[in-house]
């Protein structure tokens, strides 16, 4: 691998960063909200599935009440 001087490297990094299309504040807020909602939905889903499996295993093994 060829060695690049720190000055050239930083110049190239600055050029690449300037090419990035950054999301707007509104897009970021919407995406963040969607992620939080999906995390909550999936957490509830896995909680319910875990409870059902726990009840089923308890019933099979005769451990329920």
Backbone torsions as a table, in degrees:
resi	resn	phi	psi	omega
1	UNK	NA	136.0	-178.0
2	UNK	-76.5	143.1	177.2
3	UNK	-82.1	137.9	178.8
4	UNK	-120.7	137.2	-180.0
5	UNK	-67.8	150.7	179.8
6	UNK	-57.0	-34.8	179.8
7	UNK	-64.8	-47.1	179.0
8	UNK	-65.0	-41.8	179.4
9	UNK	-58.9	-49.2	-179.2
10	UNK	-63.9	-35.9	177.0
11	UNK	-63.5	-43.7	179.3
12	UNK	-65.9	-38.9	177.5
13	UNK	-62.3	-45.3	179.4
14	UNK	-60.3	-41.1	178.6
15	UNK	-63.9	-42.7	-179.1
16	UNK	-67.7	-40.7	179.2
17	UNK	-63.7	-34.5	179.5
18	UNK	-68.5	-19.0	179.7
19	UNK	-83.0	-12.7	-176.0
20	UNK	-72.0	137.5	172.9
21	UNK	-96.7	103.0	-176.5
22	UNK	-80.3	143.2	178.0
23	UNK	-71.3	153.0	177.9
24	UNK	-74.8	168.6	178.9
25	UNK	-61.4	-39.1	-179.5
26	UNK	-65.4	-44.8	178.5
27	UNK	-61.8	-40.1	179.1
28	UNK	-65.6	-42.5	179.7
29	UNK	-64.3	-42.8	179.6
30	UNK	-64.5	-45.3	179.9
31	UNK	-63.3	-42.1	179.3
32	UNK	-63.5	-43.7	178.6
33	UNK	-61.9	-42.9	179.5
34	UNK	-63.2	-41.0	179.4
35	UNK	-64.4	-44.7	-179.7
36	UNK	-62.5	-43.2	178.9
37	UNK	-62.3	-44.8	-179.7
38	UNK	-65.2	-36.5	177.4
39	UNK	-63.7	-43.0	178.9
40	UNK	-64.7	-45.1	179.4
41	UNK	-60.6	-45.8	-179.4
42	UNK	-67.6	-36.6	177.3
43	UNK	-62.7	-43.9	177.6
44	UNK	-64.4	-42.0	178.7
45	UNK	-59.2	-49.8	-178.4
46	UNK	-68.1	-31.2	175.1
47	UNK	-63.3	-46.8	-180.0
48	UNK	-63.8	-45.5	178.9
49	UNK	-60.9	-41.9	178.9
50	UNK	-62.6	-41.6	179.0
51	UNK	-65.1	-42.4	179.6
52	UNK	-64.2	-45.5	179.2
53	UNK	-63.8	-40.4	177.7
54	UNK	-61.7	-42.8	177.8
55	UNK	-65.4	-41.2	-179.8
56	UNK	-64.6	-44.8	179.6
57	UNK	-66.0	-40.1	177.1
58	UNK	-61.4	-41.0	179.4
59	UNK	-67.8	-40.5	179.7
60	UNK	-64.3	-41.3	-177.9
61	UNK	-87.1	-1.3	178.5
62	UNK	72.3	29.2	-177.8
63	UNK	-94.9	-8.3	-177.0
64	UNK	-78.9	132.4	175.0
65	UNK	26.7	NA	NA
